[in-house]
């Protein structure tokens, strides 16, 4: 998976178990082990910033359901909806809140083609794969460029 902003490029290589955090302005990168290939990685790119997070599917208060199939970008996708209930008082809230995440996955592409996350605390975030081209991407997109310098990790 690759996410880009003007200031940063993040590459997640789940086969090698590494994340590459590239900084184009300085032609440097950091190499970070991915702790687990289980669960879900989310990436948000806003302006010059990108934020990443990962979650596992172990939330005890989550309710999941199948929501059927639909064609997205010319491919068939299978939908799943997960609703997490945040109880009253969890963070000062005076009523129960529901966070709803819908994910549409294409078995043919073996990729997420659409998702929507609705959280009353943060609003609605959506993602949709567009201009789908069948075929392998250039492998160079998922490796640090040869003219970039590896920087040590901050501890």
JOPEMO-V109121 format. One record per pair of residues at least 4 apart in sequence whose ideal C-beta (glycine too) atoms are under 8 Angstrom apart, sorted by the first residue. I is the first residue (numbers start at 1). J is the second residue. D is the distance in Angstrom with one decimal. If there is no record, write none. Layout:
i->I j->J d->D
i->I j->J d->D
This chain:
i->1 j->11 d->7.4
i->1 j->12 d->4.4
i->1 j->14 d->7.8
i->1 j->41 d->7.0
i->1 j->43 d->7.2
i->2 j->9 d->6.9
i->2 j->10 d->7.1
i->2 j->11 d->5.2
i->2 j->12 d->7.6
i->2 j->141 d->5.7
i->2 j->142 d->6.3
i->3 j->9 d->7.3
i->3 j->10 d->4.9
i->3 j->43 d->4.2
i->3 j->45 d->5.3
i->3 j->50 d->5.8
i->3 j->52 d->8.0
i->4 j->8 d->7.6
i->4 j->9 d->4.9
i->4 j->10 d->7.9
i->4 j->45 d->6.8
i->5 j->9 d->7.7
i->5 j->45 d->4.5
i->5 j->46 d->7.5
i->5 j->47 d->6.7
i->5 j->48 d->5.6
i->5 j->49 d->6.5
i->5 j->50 d->5.0
i->6 j->24 d->8.0
i->6 j->47 d->7.6
i->6 j->48 d->5.4
i->7 j->23 d->7.2
i->7 j->24 d->7.4
i->7 j->25 d->6.8
i->7 j->48 d->3.8
i->7 j->49 d->7.2
i->8 j->21 d->7.0
i->8 j->22 d->6.8
i->8 j->23 d->6.2
i->8 j->24 d->7.7
i->8 j->48 d->7.2
i->8 j->49 d->7.4
i->8 j->50 d->5.1
i->9 j->20 d->7.9
i->9 j->21 d->8.0
i->9 j->22 d->4.0
i->9 j->24 d->6.5
i->10 j->19 d->6.6
i->10 j->20 d->7.2
i->10 j->21 d->5.8
i->10 j->22 d->7.3
i->10 j->43 d->6.4
i->10 j->50 d->5.8
i->10 j->52 d->6.4
i->11 j->19 d->6.8
i->11 j->20 d->4.2
i->11 j->22 d->7.0
i->11 j->141 d->7.8
i->11 j->142 d->5.4
i->11 j->143 d->7.3
i->11 j->144 d->7.5
i->12 j->19 d->5.3
i->12 j->34 d->6.6
i->12 j->41 d->6.0
i->12 j->43 d->7.9
i->13 j->17 d->7.4
i->13 j->18 d->5.1
i->13 j->19 d->7.4
i->13 j->20 d->7.1
i->13 j->34 d->7.9
i->13 j->142 d->5.8
i->13 j->143 d->8.0
i->14 j->34 d->6.6
i->14 j->37 d->4.8
i->17 j->33 d->6.0
i->17 j->34 d->5.1
i->17 j->37 d->6.9
i->18 j->31 d->5.7
i->18 j->32 d->6.9
i->18 j->33 d->6.2
i->18 j->34 d->6.3
i->19 j->31 d->7.5
i->19 j->32 d->4.5
i->19 j->33 d->7.7
i->19 j->34 d->5.5
i->19 j->52 d->7.8
i->20 j->29 d->5.4
i->20 j->30 d->7.4
i->20 j->31 d->5.9
i->20 j->32 d->7.8
i->20 j->143 d->7.4
i->20 j->144 d->5.2
i->21 j->29 d->6.1
i->21 j->30 d->4.5
i->21 j->31 d->8.0
i->21 j->32 d->6.4
i->22 j->28 d->7.7
i->22 j->29 d->4.4
i->22 j->144 d->6.1
i->22 j->145 d->7.7
i->22 j->148 d->6.4
i->23 j->27 d->7.6
i->23 j->28 d->5.1
i->23 j->29 d->6.7
i->27 j->145 d->7.6
i->27 j->147 d->6.0
i->27 j->148 d->4.9
i->27 j->149 d->6.5
i->28 j->148 d->6.1
i->28 j->149 d->5.1
i->28 j->150 d->7.6
i->28 j->151 d->4.9
i->29 j->144 d->4.6
i->29 j->148 d->5.0
i->29 j->149 d->7.5
i->29 j->150 d->6.2
i->29 j->151 d->6.8
i->30 j->150 d->7.5
i->30 j->151 d->5.4
i->30 j->152 d->7.9
i->30 j->153 d->5.8
i->31 j->144 d->7.8
i->31 j->150 d->6.2
i->31 j->153 d->7.7
i->32 j->153 d->6.6
i->34 j->41 d->8.0
i->35 j->54 d->7.4
i->36 j->54 d->7.4
i->36 j->56 d->7.3
i->38 j->56 d->6.2
i->38 j->57 d->7.7
i->39 j->54 d->5.6
i->39 j->55 d->5.5
i->39 j->56 d->3.8
i->39 j->57 d->6.0
i->40 j->54 d->6.7
i->40 j->55 d->5.4
i->40 j->56 d->7.8
i->40 j->57 d->7.3
i->41 j->52 d->6.6
i->41 j->53 d->7.4
i->41 j->54 d->4.9
i->42 j->52 d->6.9
i->42 j->53 d->5.2
i->42 j->54 d->7.3
i->42 j->55 d->7.4
i->43 j->50 d->6.4
i->43 j->51 d->7.4
i->43 j->52 d->5.2
i->44 j->50 d->6.7
i->44 j->51 d->4.9
i->44 j->52 d->7.9
i->44 j->125 d->7.0
i->45 j->49 d->7.4
i->45 j->50 d->4.5
i->46 j->50 d->7.6
i->46 j->51 d->7.7
i->55 j->59 d->7.8
i->57 j->62 d->7.7
i->59 j->84 d->5.8
i->61 j->84 d->5.9
i->61 j->85 d->5.4
i->61 j->86 d->7.9
i->61 j->87 d->7.7
i->62 j->82 d->5.3
i->62 j->83 d->7.0
i->62 j->84 d->4.8
i->63 j->82 d->7.1
i->63 j->83 d->4.9
i->63 j->84 d->7.8
i->63 j->85 d->7.5
i->64 j->80 d->6.3
i->64 j->81 d->7.0
i->64 j->82 d->4.8
i->64 j->83 d->7.8
i->65 j->80 d->7.2
i->65 j->81 d->5.2
i->65 j->82 d->8.0
i->65 j->83 d->7.9
i->66 j->78 d->7.5
i->66 j->79 d->7.0
i->66 j->80 d->6.1
i->67 j->79 d->3.9
i->67 j->80 d->6.6
i->67 j->81 d->5.0
i->67 j->102 d->6.8
i->68 j->78 d->7.8
i->68 j->79 d->5.6
i->69 j->76 d->5.7
i->69 j->77 d->6.6
i->69 j->78 d->5.4
i->69 j->79 d->6.8
i->70 j->76 d->7.6
i->70 j->77 d->6.1
i->70 j->79 d->6.8
i->70 j->104 d->7.0
i->71 j->75 d->6.8
i->71 j->76 d->5.9
i->71 j->77 d->7.4
i->72 j->77 d->4.8
i->72 j->104 d->5.8
i->72 j->106 d->7.5
i->72 j->113 d->4.7
i->72 j->114 d->5.1
i->72 j->128 d->7.0
i->72 j->129 d->7.5
i->73 j->113 d->6.1
i->73 j->128 d->7.6
i->73 j->129 d->6.0
i->73 j->130 d->6.1
i->73 j->131 d->7.7
i->73 j->132 d->4.5
i->74 j->132 d->6.3
i->75 j->106 d->4.7
i->75 j->108 d->5.7
i->75 j->109 d->5.9
i->75 j->113 d->6.3
i->75 j->132 d->6.3
i->76 j->106 d->6.5
i->76 j->107 d->7.7
i->76 j->108 d->6.7
i->77 j->104 d->3.9
i->77 j->105 d->6.0
i->77 j->106 d->4.8
i->77 j->113 d->5.0
i->77 j->114 d->6.6
i->78 j->104 d->7.0
i->78 j->105 d->5.5
i->78 j->106 d->7.7
i->78 j->107 d->6.7
i->79 j->102 d->6.3
i->79 j->103 d->7.1
i->79 j->104 d->5.0
i->79 j->105 d->8.0
i->80 j->102 d->7.3
i->80 j->103 d->5.3
i->80 j->105 d->7.4
i->81 j->100 d->6.5
i->81 j->101 d->7.1
i->81 j->102 d->4.9
i->81 j->103 d->7.9
i->82 j->100 d->7.5
i->82 j->101 d->4.8
i->82 j->103 d->7.7
i->83 j->98 d->5.6
i->83 j->99 d->7.1
i->83 j->100 d->5.1
i->83 j->101 d->7.8
i->84 j->98 d->7.2
i->84 j->99 d->4.5
i->84 j->101 d->7.7
i->85 j->96 d->6.0
i->85 j->97 d->7.4
i->85 j->98 d->5.6
i->85 j->99 d->8.0
i->86 j->90 d->4.9
i->86 j->91 d->7.6
i->86 j->93 d->6.7
i->86 j->96 d->6.8
i->86 j->97 d->4.3
i->86 j->98 d->7.4
i->86 j->99 d->6.7
i->87 j->96 d->6.1
i->88 j->93 d->6.3
i->88 j->94 d->6.7
i->88 j->95 d->6.0
i->88 j->96 d->5.6
i->89 j->93 d->6.7
i->89 j->94 d->8.0
i->93 j->97 d->5.8
i->97 j->120 d->5.0
i->97 j->121 d->7.3
i->98 j->120 d->7.6
i->99 j->117 d->7.3
i->99 j->118 d->7.0
i->99 j->119 d->4.5
i->99 j->120 d->7.5
i->100 j->116 d->7.8
i->100 j->117 d->7.4
i->100 j->118 d->4.6
i->101 j->115 d->7.0
i->101 j->116 d->7.3
i->101 j->117 d->4.8
i->101 j->118 d->7.7
i->102 j->114 d->7.9
i->102 j->115 d->6.4
i->102 j->116 d->4.7
i->102 j->117 d->7.9
i->103 j->112 d->6.1
i->103 j->114 d->7.7
i->103 j->115 d->4.8
i->104 j->112 d->7.1
i->104 j->113 d->5.4
i->104 j->114 d->4.1
i->104 j->115 d->6.8
i->105 j->111 d->7.3
i->105 j->112 d->5.6
i->105 j->113 d->7.1
i->106 j->110 d->7.2
i->106 j->111 d->5.7
i->106 j->112 d->7.9
i->106 j->113 d->5.0
i->109 j->113 d->6.9
i->109 j->132 d->7.3
i->109 j->134 d->7.8
i->111 j->129 d->6.8
i->112 j->127 d->7.5
i->112 j->129 d->7.3
i->113 j->128 d->7.0
i->113 j->129 d->4.5
i->113 j->132 d->7.6
i->114 j->126 d->7.7
i->114 j->127 d->6.7
i->114 j->128 d->4.6
i->114 j->129 d->6.8
i->115 j->126 d->7.0
i->115 j->127 d->4.8
i->115 j->128 d->7.9
i->116 j->124 d->6.6
i->116 j->125 d->7.3
i->116 j->126 d->4.8
i->116 j->127 d->7.7
i->117 j->124 d->7.0
i->117 j->125 d->4.8
i->117 j->126 d->7.8
i->118 j->123 d->7.8
i->118 j->124 d->4.8
i->119 j->123 d->7.0
i->119 j->124 d->7.8
i->119 j->125 d->8.0
i->137 j->141 d->5.5
i->137 j->142 d->7.6
i->139 j->143 d->6.7
i->140 j->145 d->7.6
i->144 j->148 d->4.8
i->144 j->150 d->7.4
